[in-house]
Amino acid sequence: MALVGLGMALSKRDIVFTITTFGLAAGAYIFILGIQTINISFFVAFSLLTFLLAIGQKGIPAPNRLALALISLFVILAEVAFYQEWNSAHLFRYMMVIPLAVYFMAVMGTIRVERGLACATIIAADALAILIEGVV
């Protein structure tokens, strides 16, 4: 999914979300190397950047902002909960249904997402991995 996200980011001319997508993809590739601490740091930092861009950047329509903010917020909370080994971290696995539902609504066109879909693709892939890990 990191490759799909990078392809989507390179096809757009939005430099801010392209840089954020590259950071998220780097976190995904670091995960493949097996370095968990750096992966979580990269992923949470760039997911947080996506969240802040969704909330604070002017010119993004409200449904687009809400979709990006919801997708990134839930994944940030889940990643931090698992890394910090919170007592109720297992509940975050099932909460990944929310960002996945928002992402699929964005892909299907129910929610109009004009900017940041590449970032949302990589973050939603992580949400899917978290959900699958909890079910299996």
N, C-alpha and C positions, 0 to 999 in steps of 0.2 A: 504494500500500500504506500510505502514511502516513495517508491518509484512513480506510482500513479500521481501522488501528490506533487512530486517535483515536476512531472510533465504538465500537470495542470497549472502550476505556478509559472512555469516558463512560457506557457502559451498566453498568459495575461501580461499586461504592462503595469502591474501594481507592485512597485519595488518594495514597499513596506511588508506586504504579505508574502512576497517572494523570499525575502530574507528570513522571515519567520518560518516559512515552510522549509527552507534549507536547514535551519536550526532544529526543527522537529525531525527532519529526515536524518540529520546527524545523530540525534538521540536514538533513533530507531536502529541505525547502523552500529552504534556503540553497543546497543543491546545484543546484537549478533555476536560481537566480540566477547560478551560475557562480563563486562565491567558494569555491574549493577549500580553502584553509587554514582558514577559519572552519567550513566544513562538517565537515572531518575533526576539528577540535577539539571541536565540539558532539557529533558522533556518537560519537567515542571516549570523551568524558567521560560521556555518558549511557549508553553501553554498559558502561562501567566501573562506573557507579552500579548498573546492572541486575545486573551480575556480583556486586558487593558485597552488594546486597540479597538476591540468591539465596543467597549463602553465609551471610550473617549474620543475616537476619531470622528471628525466632522465629515459629512457627506455620505455616510453609510445609512441606508434606510433602516427604520426601527425594527422590522422583522428580521433583517439581516443581522443587526446588532444583537438582538435577543437570542437568535439561533446560535451564533458564535459564542456568546457569553455562557449560555446554558451548556453547550457541548464542552467547552473548555473548563468551566467551573467544576462540574461533577468529576471530570477526570483528574483535575488537580487535587481535589479533596481525596479521591480514592488513592492516588499515588502517594500522597503524603501519609495517609492513614496506614497504608501497607508498609511503607518504609519506616514509620515511627512505631509500628506494631501496636496500634490502638486496640483496646479490648473489643470494640464493636466494628472492627475493620471489615468483617465478613459481610456486614449489611451493605457496604459500598459496592460489593460485587453485583448485587441485585439492582442497585440504583443505576447501574450502567444501561439499563433499559431506556432511561430517560434521554441521555445524549444520543443513543442509537436511534430512538424514535424521531428525535428532532433532526438528526442527520438524514434519515431516510425521507422525511417529509421535505427536507431541502432538496434532496436529489430528485424526488418525484415532482417537485414544483409547487407543492402545497404552501411552503414557505419560500419566499423569493430571496435567494442568497446570490447577490451579485459579486461580492468581494469576500475573499477569505475561504472559499470552498476547498481550496487545496489544503489549507491548514486544518479545516474541519475534517477532511478525509483522513489525514494521518492521526488526528486525535480520536476520531471515531474508530479507527482500526485498533488503537490501544484500548478503547472502551470495550470493543468486542473481545479482545484478548483477555481483559480482566473478567468479563462475564463468562467466557468459556472456561477460564481457569477455575472459577467458582462452581460451575456446574459439573465439570469433569472431575 
